Amino acid sequence: MYAGFAGSLVAMVSPSTSPGRSAFDASDRSALRRAYDTATAGLEAPLAIVDLQAFDDNLEMLAARANGRPIRVASKSIRCRYLLDRALSHPATAGVMAYSLPEALWLYRNQVSDDILVAYPTVDAAALRELAADAKACAVITVMVDSVDHLDLIDKVLGPGHPPLRVCIELDVSWRPLPRVHIGPRRSPVFTPREAATLARAVVARDGFRLVGLMGYEGQIAGVGDNDGNAVKSAVMRWIQRRSAAELTERRTAAVRAVRAIADLEFVNGGGTGSLETTTEDPSVTEVTAGSGLIGPTLFDAYSRFRPRPAVLFALPVVRKPAPSTATLFAGGYIASGPTGPSRQPSPYLPSGLKLTALEGAGEVQTPVVGRAARQLAIGDRVWLRHAKAGELAERFDRYHVVVGDKLEETVPTYRGEGVNFG
Ligand SMILES: Cc1ncc(COP(=O)(O)O)c(C=O)c1O
């Protein structure tokens, strides 16, 4: 239910107009276009940029919304060490939420953080062995479990007497208002405080594990916009999110109390970019997670509570004019993960007044765009686009060009540019 519902509720609406420190008024799209074109004039497109002022503004916005709770930075939504380092240098952030154990080990080896939570269970035997062989890594990295089967697998891979691994239990924080109705991501089988306590007891009863955290990601609030331009859908979404947040505060608080009676938890992690307001209302949560809010992809345009600035964009060159009203761009088919549909396509951003065609969408090698601005585009011009999600564009480009105003500051590698790929 979640995926289809979420997919239908997330839409692309107008771009950022939030105030910031940028030298360029973000609402003045032609000024932005001139700035980005000037900064990258000496580079060949396709290329991707980070608007550093937009990124920093987004960081400040997240810090304000986190209401004093430390923000763990979701690396999957960044996938660029330069940007991770920049986010982690802000006093409002603490630690990384990694998406795979090999990634966590790589971040640890590169000294990105000394507190890395792998937010998804791992069955990677080689990475588990690498972790267990390094006492310092074992002190820095926390792995996720949601069942005794995960403990069994780790024991089987590492054998008896393995060094203690830091473990976090994932709680299912979806909303189940009625039998067989599940609103939220399908993640953990641990739903009730009693189930959380049972698993906590199993962890502490075993040698080789140290229970340090509890995590729950309320994707039905954090990852689904409540302001997609359709008044009815938005009202329904707001109602669901209010109800879900109220139910969750009670259940998560009870689960945390039950687990704390068994183990001395270092942290209780919750939320994501879209839910900072409600997650921080829950007194049992000690830290929040955010990543997408730093980048400002199109899926995060549809929230009433905040509006990140588009901080990462990519430029494609116009290579053809098949008709006066159509400009065809090179490449561009960078479709985002999730329930596929229009919301997962990239969006033409600059100049304003362009859209993809329904028949071709964003193509493997060619992307036609139409709309009033297409008539003004000539072969060799650039169109700036936004990705639907925050981190996946970094899997398409080796480098991000760091732009401040209309200046190119430096060029930094993405994960892909560093030759690493973690799934
Ligand atoms: C466990 C977990 N926490 C938090 C987030 C939120 O990340 P972001 O702020 O980048 O949307 C996610 C996203 O999927 C997640 O899986």
The ligand as a MOL file (V3000), in Angstrom:
LIG
                    3D

  0  0  0     0  0            999 V3000
M  V30 BEGIN CTAB
M  V30 COUNTS 16 16 0 0 0
M  V30 BEGIN ATOM
M  V30 1 C 16.8950 4.3950 7.9590 0
M  V30 2 C 16.6780 5.6980 7.2720 0
M  V30 3 N 16.7260 6.8120 8.0090 0
M  V30 4 C 16.5540 8.0210 7.4380 0
M  V30 5 C 16.3030 8.1400 6.0920 0
M  V30 6 C 16.0690 9.5190 5.5390 0
M  V30 7 O 17.0150 9.9720 4.6550 0
M  V30 8 P 16.8020 11.3330 3.9020 0
M  V30 9 O 16.8180 12.4210 4.9040 0
M  V30 10 O 17.9570 11.3990 2.9830 0
M  V30 11 O 15.5050 11.2750 3.1790 0
M  V30 12 C 16.2250 7.0070 5.2950 0
M  V30 13 C 15.9100 7.1160 3.8700 0
M  V30 14 O 15.5540 6.1890 3.1900 0
M  V30 15 C 16.4250 5.7470 5.9000 0
M  V30 16 O 16.3750 4.6030 5.1710 0
M  V30 END ATOM
M  V30 BEGIN BOND
M  V30 1 1 1 2
M  V30 2 1 2 3
M  V30 3 2 2 15
M  V30 4 2 3 4
M  V30 5 1 4 5
M  V30 6 1 5 6
M  V30 7 2 5 12
M  V30 8 1 6 7
M  V30 9 1 7 8
M  V30 10 2 8 9
M  V30 11 1 8 10
M  V30 12 1 8 11
M  V30 13 1 12 13
M  V30 14 1 12 15
M  V30 15 2 13 14
M  V30 16 1 15 16
M  V30 END BOND
M  V30 END CTAB
M  END
